[in-house]
Amino acid sequence: MRLLPLAAAAIALLALSGCARPISLPPAEEASDPGCAEVMVRLPPQIGDDSLPVPLEQRDTTSQGSSAWGDPSAIALRCGVPVPAPSTERCISIELTSDGTVDWLEVAQEENVWTFVSYGRSPATEVVVDTSVVTAATALEAVSKAVDRTELVGACT
């Protein structure tokens, strides 16, 4: 009979040790947009390429319409940010194998942290990348297939 409480304690310890703390991200203004749900269910569980020793695993976050990868977080994504107006910011087009493209504006760069917002898509998606861990191209290529599910309302020229 003493084995039952010991087994329960062991199971509880294993359950707790396997849980990483969620990444705290503020929700985007339109995180509840149905287009964000389409993005969230199509995000990759891992992001990585040959330059990384191991792929970055997807992490739980504290807000709707968001995701993160890596421990500590190297990539953070929030869907439902304001759709950007026409801009002179640098635009990067990610070509998809399905004959489509997803455009991204580079809206901020501070040392190794770069921020991109999808352009010509509604709802818009923000991706923040720690480029000391993973390249921006790797991060954007990984999430663009999911973001391609949002409504196309324009494109970079």
C-alpha positions in Angstrom: 0.0 0.0 0.0 2.9 2.4 0.5 3.8 2.0 -3.2 0.6 3.9 -4.3 1.5 7.2 -2.7 5.1 6.9 -3.9 4.0 6.1 -7.5 1.7 9.1 -7.4 4.5 11.4 -6.2 6.8 10.1 -8.9 4.2 10.7 -11.6 3.6 14.2 -10.3 7.3 15.0 -10.2 7.8 13.8 -13.8 4.8 15.9 -15.0 6.2 19.0 -13.3 9.7 18.5 -14.5 8.6 18.2 -18.2 6.7 21.6 -18.1 8.6 24.7 -19.2 7.1 28.0 -18.1 5.0 29.7 -20.8 6.5 32.7 -22.6 4.8 35.9 -21.5 3.7 37.9 -24.6 1.1 40.7 -24.7 -1.9 39.8 -27.0 -2.1 41.7 -30.3 -5.2 44.0 -30.7 -6.9 41.6 -33.1 -5.6 38.3 -31.7 -9.2 36.9 -31.7 -9.5 37.4 -35.5 -10.5 34.1 -37.1 -7.6 34.5 -39.5 -5.3 34.2 -36.5 -6.8 30.9 -35.6 -5.9 29.7 -39.2 -2.3 30.8 -38.6 -1.9 29.3 -35.2 -3.0 25.8 -36.1 -0.6 25.7 -39.0 2.6 26.9 -37.2 5.5 24.4 -37.2 6.3 22.6 -33.9 10.0 23.1 -34.6 12.1 25.8 -36.4 15.6 25.2 -37.5 18.1 24.6 -40.3 21.6 23.1 -40.7 23.2 26.0 -38.8 21.5 25.0 -35.5 22.7 22.1 -33.4 19.0 21.2 -32.6 15.7 22.7 -33.9 14.0 25.3 -31.8 10.9 23.7 -30.1 7.6 25.5 -30.0 6.7 26.8 -26.6 3.4 27.7 -24.9 2.6 31.4 -24.5 0.4 33.4 -22.2 -1.8 35.1 -24.9 -4.2 34.1 -27.6 -2.8 34.3 -31.2 0.8 34.0 -30.2 3.6 31.4 -30.2 7.3 31.2 -29.5 10.2 28.9 -30.2 13.4 28.1 -28.3 14.4 28.0 -24.7 15.1 30.8 -24.0 12.8 32.1 -26.7 14.6 33.0 -29.9 11.5 33.6 -32.1 8.2 35.2 -30.9 5.1 35.5 -33.1 1.9 37.5 -32.5 -1.0 37.5 -34.9 -3.5 40.3 -35.0 -1.2 43.3 -34.9 -2.3 46.4 -36.9 -2.0 46.0 -40.6 0.8 48.2 -41.8 0.2 51.1 -44.2 2.3 51.5 -47.3 5.9 51.9 -46.2 9.4 52.6 -47.4 10.7 50.0 -44.9 12.7 47.1 -46.3 10.4 44.4 -47.7 11.4 40.7 -47.8 9.3 38.3 -50.0 9.3 34.7 -49.0 8.4 32.4 -51.9 6.3 29.4 -51.0 6.3 26.1 -52.9 2.6 26.6 -53.5 3.3 29.4 -56.0 2.5 32.1 -53.5 4.6 34.6 -51.5 4.4 36.2 -48.1 5.8 39.7 -47.8 7.4 41.0 -44.6 8.4 44.5 -43.6 11.5 44.9 -41.4 10.1 47.4 -38.9 12.8 47.4 -36.2 16.4 46.2 -35.7 18.2 46.5 -32.4 21.5 44.7 -32.2 20.5 41.0 -32.6 16.7 41.4 -32.3 14.9 42.1 -35.5 11.2 42.6 -35.9 9.1 41.9 -39.0 5.4 42.5 -39.8 3.6 40.7 -42.6 2.7 43.1 -45.3 -0.4 42.9 -47.5 -2.1 40.4 -45.2 -5.1 40.7 -42.9 -4.8 40.1 -40.0 -1.1 41.1 -39.9 1.5 39.0 -38.0 4.5 40.2 -36.1 7.7 38.0 -35.8 10.5 39.0 -33.5 13.8 37.1 -34.1 17.0 36.8 -32.0 19.4 36.6 -34.9 22.3 35.6 -32.6 20.4 32.2 -32.4 18.6 31.8 -35.7 18.6 33.7 -39.0 15.7 35.9 -39.8 15.3 34.0 -43.2 15.0 30.7 -41.3 12.3 32.1 -39.0 10.3 33.8 -41.7 10.5 30.8 -44.1 9.2 28.6 -41.3 6.1 30.7 -40.4 5.3 32.0 -43.8 3.3 28.9 -44.9 1.0 29.5 -41.9 0.7 33.3 -42.5 -0.1 32.5 -46.2 -3.5 31.4 -44.9 -4.5 35.0 -44.0 -6.3 37.2 -46.5 -4.1 38.7 -49.2 -4.9 42.5 -49.4 -1.7 43.8 -51.0 1.9 43.2 -51.8 5.3 44.9 -51.7 6.3 46.6 -55.0 
